[in-house]
Amino acid sequence: MQEGPTQERFVRALVGVVAASALAYPILLCAVELALAQLLVVDVPAVVLWLTVAVACSVAVVAALRWGVARPVRSPWLLTGLVPPAVFELWVVWPLLTG
């Protein structure tokens, strides 16, 4: 009678994967909007908005996957992984901030 908990874990893992994959297109949209807001006409409020939405979607993807495997999201490495994109965004916007 071990099939009950095993099947329950399998279903939970599948739901986590489906929830995480559902956020792939919003993250792609955020990437496109960020590129447009930075490259065509520099729009700082739009950059901040789309960057915030992208970070929220990225954290939601990790949270959905962690929920699927029944592990809490308490890792400081999750926030550490956001440092390289933040540094890149700062590098792109730096000429606007200094000049």
One Martini backbone bead per residue (centre of mass of N, CA, C, O) as a GRO file, in nm:
protein
   99
    1MET     BB    1   0.053   0.065   0.016
    2GLN     BB    2   0.269   0.282  -0.132
    3GLU     BB    3   0.114   0.431  -0.371
    4GLY     BB    4  -0.012   0.686  -0.254
    5PRO     BB    5   0.239   0.871  -0.186
    6THR     BB    6   0.380   0.836  -0.461
    7GLN     BB    7   0.151   0.952  -0.635
    8GLU     BB    8   0.134   1.223  -0.490
    9ARG     BB    9   0.424   1.316  -0.556
   10PHE     BB   10   0.396   1.299  -0.864
   11VAL     BB   11   0.167   1.504  -0.894
   12ARG     BB   12   0.311   1.738  -0.757
   13ALA     BB   13   0.548   1.750  -0.956
   14LEU     BB   14   0.377   1.806  -1.210
   15VAL     BB   15   0.249   2.068  -1.111
   16GLY     BB   16   0.517   2.219  -1.076
   17VAL     BB   17   0.606   2.203  -1.375
   18VAL     BB   18   0.359   2.341  -1.498
   19ALA     BB   19   0.380   2.606  -1.340
   20ALA     BB   20   0.667   2.677  -1.438
   21SER     BB   21   0.606   2.664  -1.751
   22ALA     BB   22   0.388   2.896  -1.744
   23LEU     BB   23   0.635   3.119  -1.692
   24ALA     BB   24   0.796   3.140  -1.960
   25TYR     BB   25   0.644   3.361  -2.123
   26PRO     BB   26   0.662   3.598  -1.923
   27ILE     BB   27   0.972   3.604  -1.926
   28LEU     BB   28   1.001   3.660  -2.227
   29LEU     BB   29   0.841   3.922  -2.228
   30CYS     BB   30   1.028   4.071  -2.033
   31ALA     BB   31   1.280   4.058  -2.213
   32VAL     BB   32   1.166   4.216  -2.452
   33GLU     BB   33   1.079   4.471  -2.296
   34LEU     BB   34   1.359   4.538  -2.188
   35ALA     BB   35   1.496   4.576  -2.459
   36LEU     BB   36   1.308   4.802  -2.560
   37ALA     BB   37   1.348   4.999  -2.309
   38GLN     BB   38   1.676   5.019  -2.369
   39LEU     BB   39   1.724   5.053  -2.693
   40LEU     BB   40   1.530   5.246  -2.827
   41VAL     BB   41   1.379   5.379  -2.567
   42VAL     BB   42   1.460   5.521  -2.281
   43ASP     BB   43   1.275   5.366  -1.999
   44VAL     BB   44   1.297   5.355  -1.671
   45PRO     BB   45   1.016   5.265  -1.563
   46ALA     BB   46   1.000   5.015  -1.752
   47VAL     BB   47   1.250   4.873  -1.650
   48VAL     BB   48   1.158   4.842  -1.359
   49LEU     BB   49   0.898   4.691  -1.413
   50TRP     BB   50   1.012   4.445  -1.586
   51LEU     BB   51   1.220   4.358  -1.374
   52THR     BB   52   1.021   4.296  -1.149
   53VAL     BB   53   0.855   4.084  -1.303
   54ALA     BB   54   1.092   3.894  -1.368
   55VAL     BB   55   1.170   3.831  -1.077
   56ALA     BB   56   0.897   3.721  -0.988
   57CYS     BB   57   0.889   3.489  -1.197
   58SER     BB   58   1.153   3.349  -1.114
   59VAL     BB   59   1.068   3.291  -0.822
   60ALA     BB   60   0.811   3.131  -0.901
   61VAL     BB   61   0.952   2.898  -1.041
   62VAL     BB   62   1.112   2.799  -0.798
   63ALA     BB   63   0.870   2.764  -0.610
   64ALA     BB   64   0.719   2.553  -0.782
   65LEU     BB   65   0.943   2.341  -0.782
   66ARG     BB   66   0.971   2.318  -0.474
   67TRP     BB   67   0.680   2.236  -0.422
   68GLY     BB   68   0.684   1.973  -0.598
   69VAL     BB   69   0.919   1.854  -0.383
   70ALA     BB   70   0.863   1.948  -0.088
   71ARG     BB   71   1.027   2.232  -0.061
   72PRO     BB   72   1.143   2.494   0.077
   73VAL     BB   73   1.191   2.851   0.035
   74ARG     BB   74   1.529   2.932   0.185
   75SER     BB   75   1.736   3.027  -0.020
   76PRO     BB   76   2.005   3.242  -0.073
   77TRP     BB   77   2.076   3.152  -0.372
   78LEU     BB   78   1.839   3.276  -0.515
   79LEU     BB   79   1.935   3.574  -0.475
   80THR     BB   80   2.225   3.535  -0.588
   81GLY     BB   81   2.124   3.467  -0.886
   82LEU     BB   82   2.036   3.784  -0.932
   83VAL     BB   83   2.305   3.943  -0.965
   84PRO     BB   84   2.393   3.928  -1.267
   85PRO     BB   85   2.143   4.072  -1.390
   86ALA     BB   86   2.177   4.331  -1.220
   87VAL     BB   87   2.455   4.409  -1.329
   88PHE     BB   88   2.372   4.430  -1.624
   89GLU     BB   89   2.159   4.651  -1.588
   90LEU     BB   90   2.353   4.858  -1.469
   91TRP     BB   91   2.541   4.868  -1.718
   92VAL     BB   92   2.321   4.972  -1.917
   93VAL     BB   93   2.222   5.230  -1.726
   94TRP     BB   94   2.474   5.397  -1.639
   95PRO     BB   95   2.480   5.635  -1.850
   96LEU     BB   96   2.215   5.762  -1.737
   97LEU     BB   97   2.311   5.809  -1.439
   98THR     BB   98   2.584   5.985  -1.520
   99GLY     BB   99   2.457   6.170  -1.784
   0.00000   0.00000   0.00000
